[in-house]
């Protein structure tokens, strides 16, 4: 891949490039799949009133700028009517651009746990990393990566309930102790409807598993 250097056709303010929003290509490795339009409108209003406080990050593929990090800010800036947006350039091949995008989203953009897990899974699969190598790149323990990947075993319907009801990754991991099926689905609904915290949810799972073992005797 041809990684370009700073493009002089864009006016610069210090180390910041001012690039027309329409020139910036989307990042195909973007891990975030859902962005609330209401939240975008809130961010757009803030940008309109206060300006964009944090530049987005781009890399150049040939002469073309591609977004590395800051998709929410870019979309909100467009809604706010910004023609040019401040950008910081990084030199990155496809693998590093994907890594930077994932790290930026985890650190700044408040992705949900399933989006983070999907991003890590894609990083591992596309770039041929082990869990340990991915953990080193992300600055976390291998067990953290393993736990994130485990929650992808939940069905789309189970994930939807977890996100809609504001449950956490630890709720998701507790559910995984139950085999897929009606019993797990029932446990999830009880967690959601009774607003159980993590400790209460883990006790619920313990009780269900104990009942199952007793019935088998």
Secondary structure, 3 states (H helix, E strand, C coil): CCECCCCCCCCEECCEEEEEHHHCECCCCCCCCCCCHHHHHHHHHHHHHHCCCCCEEEEEECCEEEEEECHHHHHHHHHCCCCEEEEEECCCCHHHHHHHHHHHHHHHCCCCHHHHHHHHHHHHHHHCCCHHHHHHHHCCCHHHHHHHHHHHHCCHHHHHHHHHCCCCHHHHHHHCCCCCCHHHHHHHHHHHHCCCCHHHHHHHHHHHHHHHHHHHC
